[in-house]
Amino acid sequence: MNNVVLIGRLTRDPEVRYTSETQMAVARFSVAIDRPTRSGGEKQTDFPNVVVFGRQAENCERFLRKGRLVGVQGRIQTGKYTNKDGATVYTTEVVANNVEFLDWGDRNERNDRPVNERPAAASQPASPREDMGIPDGFSAIEDEDIPF
């Protein structure tokens, strides 16, 4: 079984590229995860690299920023390649099946990337969800519905 669940903060904004053949989005970022410490022990942190594909990768690019808290569920994948100096470099990354946005930051903060891009001529939103600024795949909740 190869399953990993992580909760941590982004160390940098996600970087998205598109595959040449299928134009599928591929997002890459890393998260900072504190290791459990024993009393009096020195704090240590791990920084696993995460890769996300498809529409979820595009949502990560739109809504995640450095410092935001995320939950990542996926699998660990290792690989290797030869760098320009001829040395073999081994890699380990988490291939995410699911990325949960656990921290949305300041609610008044404006996002510099448009949530729903529409032509300027469109006078009405394509759906009520777009009018509320809710991306596809997400649902709206009210503050009173949050149990904490």
RODO-2510 file (C-alpha; in nm, 4 decimals, decimal comma):
residues 148
     n   res          X          Y          Z
     1     m     0,0000     0,0000     0,0000
     2     n     0,1312     0,3432    -0,0935
     3     n    -0,0795     0,6159     0,0687
     4     v     0,0255     0,9419     0,2297
     5     v    -0,1709     1,2162     0,4050
     6     l     0,0068     1,5425     0,4887
     7     i    -0,0914     1,8754     0,6393
     8     g     0,1485     2,1649     0,6014
     9     r     0,2068     2,5164     0,4740
    10     l     0,3216     2,5994     0,1216
    11     t     0,6834     2,7126     0,1033
    12     r     0,6295     2,8843    -0,2335
    13     d     0,3496     2,9615    -0,4772
    14     p     0,2531     2,6656    -0,6985
    15     e     0,4235     2,6560    -1,0385
    16     v     0,2060     2,5286    -1,3235
    17     r     0,3216     2,3978    -1,6591
    18     y     0,1301     2,2190    -1,9313
    19     t     0,2247     1,8903    -2,0963
    20     s     0,3196     1,9284    -2,4625
    21     e     0,0954     1,6549    -2,6035
    22     t    -0,2287     1,6763    -2,4024
    23     q    -0,1963     2,0267    -2,2553
    24     m    -0,2705     1,8836    -1,9090
    25     a    -0,1841     2,1178    -1,6219
    26     v     0,0877     2,0027    -1,3821
    27     a     0,1354     2,2014    -1,0594
    28     r     0,4380     2,1675    -0,8338
    29     f     0,4919     2,3054    -0,4854
    30     s     0,6404     2,2018    -0,1533
    31     v     0,4950     2,2051     0,1951
    32     a     0,6615     2,2557     0,5329
    33     i     0,5649     1,9883     0,7852
    34     d     0,6913     1,9946     1,1433
    35     r     0,8113     1,6624     1,2824
    36     p     0,6807     1,5586     1,6220
    37     t     0,9369     1,6439     1,8897
    38     r     1,0014     1,4946     2,2281
    39     s     1,0087     1,7281     2,5248
    40     g     1,3213     1,9403     2,5049
    41     g     1,3965     1,8130     2,1554
    42     e     1,4996     2,0360     1,8706
    43     k     1,2243     2,1289     1,6228
    44     q     1,2718     1,9733     1,2785
    45     t     1,0780     2,0277     0,9587
    46     d     1,0391     1,8266     0,6402
    47     f     0,9769     1,9854     0,2985
    48     p     0,8233     1,7241     0,0641
    49     n     0,7642     1,8188    -0,2987
    50     v     0,4068     1,7761    -0,4245
    51     v     0,2861     1,7346    -0,7829
    52     v    -0,0804     1,7734    -0,8853
    53     f    -0,2414     1,7146    -1,2251
    54     g    -0,5360     1,8426    -1,4279
    55     r    -0,8070     2,0777    -1,3101
    56     q    -0,6952     2,0409    -0,9501
    57     a    -0,3527     2,1727    -1,0538
    58     e    -0,5157     2,4795    -1,2078
    59     n    -0,7169     2,5382    -0,8884
    60     c    -0,3972     2,5148    -0,6835
    61     e    -0,2385     2,7817    -0,9029
    62     r    -0,5419     3,0086    -0,8683
    63     f    -0,6117     2,9807    -0,4980
    64     l    -0,2955     2,8737    -0,3156
    65     r    -0,0148     3,1026    -0,2094
    66     k     0,3005     3,0693    -0,0056
    67     g     0,2135     3,0204     0,3626
    68     r    -0,1349     2,8760     0,3085
    69     l    -0,2271     2,5598     0,5002
    70     v    -0,3169     2,2576     0,2847
    71     g    -0,4016     1,8927     0,3294
    72     v    -0,2556     1,6595     0,0674
    73     q    -0,3622     1,2992     0,0060
    74     g    -0,1764     1,0892    -0,2481
    75     r     0,1138     0,8504    -0,2952
    76     i     0,4909     0,8655    -0,2776
    77     q     0,6797     0,8292    -0,6032
    78     t     1,0532     0,8002    -0,6525
    79     g     1,2525     0,8546    -0,9677
    80     k     1,5966     0,9346    -1,1004
    81     y     1,7583     1,1279    -1,3807
    82     t     2,1072     1,2185    -1,4978
    83     n     2,1947     1,5857    -1,4595
    84     k     2,4076     1,7909    -1,6997
    85     d     2,7245     1,6877    -1,5099
    86     g     2,6486     1,3187    -1,5658
    87     a     2,5584     1,2501    -1,2012
    88     t     2,2505     1,0469    -1,1141
    89     v     1,9973     1,2449    -0,9108
    90     y     1,7320     1,0582    -0,7120
    91     t     1,3948     1,2222    -0,6504
    92     t     1,1043     1,1637    -0,4120
    93     e     0,7737     1,3449    -0,4421
    94     v     0,4119     1,3144    -0,3385
    95     v     0,1739     1,2676    -0,6315
    96     a    -0,1479     1,4182    -0,4981
    97     n    -0,4895     1,2713    -0,5664
    98     n    -0,6565     1,5349    -0,3511
    99     v    -0,5496     1,8781    -0,2232
   100     e    -0,7706     2,0390     0,0420
   101     f    -0,7427     2,4135     0,0965
   102     l    -0,7452     2,4414     0,4769
   103     d    -0,6568     2,8112     0,5037
   104     w    -0,8026     3,0756     0,2744
   105     g    -0,6079     3,3653     0,4246
   106     d    -0,7671     3,7047     0,4773
   107     r    -1,1233     3,7019     0,3409
   108     n    -1,0835     4,0643     0,2336
   109     e    -0,7638     3,9890     0,0409
   110     r    -0,8083     4,0210    -0,3346
   111     n    -0,6757     3,7461    -0,5550
   112     d    -0,4548     3,8743    -0,8368
   113     r    -0,5721     3,5954    -1,0655
   114     p    -0,9340     3,5997    -1,1852
   115     v    -1,1500     3,3243    -1,0374
   116     n    -1,3859     3,3066    -1,3336
   117     e    -1,2669     3,4577    -1,6563
   118     r    -1,5536     3,5777    -1,8774
   119     p    -1,5527     3,7972    -2,1839
   120     a    -1,6128     4,1636    -2,1040
   121     a    -1,9280     4,1564    -2,3169
   122     a    -2,0978     3,9021    -2,0903
   123     s    -2,3524     4,0947    -1,8878
   124     q    -2,4688     3,8052    -1,6726
   125     p    -2,2679     3,5302    -1,5076
   126     a    -2,2783     3,1890    -1,6721
   127     s    -2,4114     3,0379    -1,3486
   128     p    -2,5131     3,1530    -1,0008
   129     r    -2,1973     2,9846    -0,8674
   130     e    -1,9796     3,2182    -1,0756
   131     d    -2,1704     3,5190    -0,9440
   132     m    -2,0749     3,4112    -0,5892
   133     g    -1,7071     3,3554    -0,6867
   134     i    -1,7197     2,9814    -0,6131
   135     p    -1,4970     2,7707    -0,8388
   136     d    -1,6266     2,4481    -0,9930
   137     g    -1,5861     2,1529    -0,7609
   138     f    -1,6411     2,3610    -0,4446
   139     s    -1,9571     2,4389    -0,2514
   140     a    -2,0553     2,7467    -0,0534
   141     i    -2,0918     2,7227     0,3256
   142     e    -2,2058     2,9812     0,5722
   143     d    -2,0036     3,0771     0,8816
   144     e    -2,2757     2,9381     1,1082
   145     d    -2,2375     2,5954     0,9406
   146     i    -1,8740     2,5672     1,0553
   147     p    -1,8582     2,3587     1,3772
   148     f    -1,5737     2,5525     1,5407
***
